[in-house]
């Protein structure tokens, strides 16, 4: 991973963090005897599919908006535009929200309580190590435009 100097300076790939935590949660769950969620099989499948599909859709929508604006969606690369349209009208971080929703959907679909619980510390890591860095970078880069956007749109949802 080549980190641009003019970037938020994120030191890891958030999608890899979500995928790695998901795999670790599934492995840990098996080791602990696979504690189940307190839902019926049909409910888990329905909620899991819905959340995963919605989450992936949000991520791809956000990536498409970045590409349309001519800027890189990777937080370790230089940002050239402030994206505030589409899914960015209701969340400043729809990619991370979408990844978290897709992660939760897969964990629920696979009936893995341990995996679902590991999403909580993962979101705290994303918040501290990615989102806070991005917010500082965007404030420095776009100034009042970003601060006005930040004041009018919530961080997650």
N, C-alpha and C positions, 0 to 999 in steps of 0.2 A: 504494500500500500504506500503510494507516494503522496505525502501530505504537502499541499501547496502552502507557501508562506502566507499568502493572502487567502486565508480560510478560517473557519471556526477552530481548526486545530484538533478536530476529533481524532482520537488515536486508535479507534477500532471501528469495524464495520457493523453498524447497528443490526442489519439483517442477519449477520453471522452470530451476533449475540443472542438474538431471538432463536435462531435455529439451534445453536449450541446449547442454550438453556433448555429448550424443548427436548432435545436428545438426552441431556443429562437428567432431566426430570423423569423421563420415561425409564431410563436405566435405574435411577434411584427408587422409583416406584416399584419396579420389579424386585429390586433388592429388599425393599421393605414389605413385600408381599402384596403389592398392587392394591393399596386402599382405594375403594371405589367412591364415586360421588353418590350422594343420596337421591338419585333420579332414576326413573325407569329407563330402560334401554332405548325405547322409542323417543323419549324426551331428549336424552343425550344426543342421539343421532340428529334430531331436528334442530335443536339449539346449536349443536356443533357445526353442522353444515351451514346454517344461516349465518352464524358469526364468522366462520372462515371465509365464506364467499363475499360477505359484506366487507370484511377487513381487506381482502385481496383487491376488491373493487376500489376501495378508498385509496389504497396504496397506488394502484395503477392510474387512477384519476389524478392524483397528486403528481406523480412522475410525468404524466402527459402535460400537465400545466407547466412544470419546470421546463420541459423540452420546448413547448410552444413559446415560452418566454426567452429561450436561448441560453438558459443557465443550467449548470450541472446539479443534479439532485444529491450528489454525494457530499456529505458534510465535511469532508477533508479536502474538498476542492474549492476553488474560488467561486464566489457567488457574484453574478453580474446583474441580476434583476431581483426585485422584491415582488414575490408572487402573493397576491391578495385576493384573487378571484376563485371561483369554483368552491371546492372543499375548504379552501383557505379562508373563506368568509365565515365559517363557523368553528374552525380550529386552526391555531397557529402551527400545529404539529400533526396534520392528518396522516403523514406517513407512519409516524410512531404509533399513533392511535390505531391505524389500520393494521399494523404489524401485531400490536397487542391484542386486537380483536381477533385476528386470524389465529394467533397463538392460542388464545383462550378457546376458540372454536375447535381447534385440533385436540387440545387437552380434554375438552368436554366430550368430543366425539369418541376419543379413545378411552374415556372413563378413567382418567388419571388425576386423582386428587392432588398427588404430590406435584405433578407437572403444573397444574393450575395454580397451586400455592407458590411455586417458584416464580410465577409471573410478578408477584408483588415486589420482591427485591430487585428483579430485573427492571421494572418500571422506575424504581428509585435510582438505579445506576444510569439508566437512559436519561432521566431527569437531570442528574448531577453532572454526568460526564459528557453528555451530548447536548441536550436542550439548553442548559445554562451557558455553555460555551457558544452555541449558535446565537443565543439572544445577545450576548455581549458583543460578538462579532457583527451582527446585523445592526445593533445600536451604533457601533463605531462607524460602520460603512454607510448606513442610510439615515442616521440621525433622527430628526423630527418625523420623517415619513414612517420609519419603523416604530418609533415611540407612539405615534398616533394609532397605527395599526395594532400595536401591542395593547394599547389602552381600550381598544374597541372589540377585540376578538380574544376569546378565552384560550388558554394554553392547550388544553386537551380537547374538551367538548363543551 
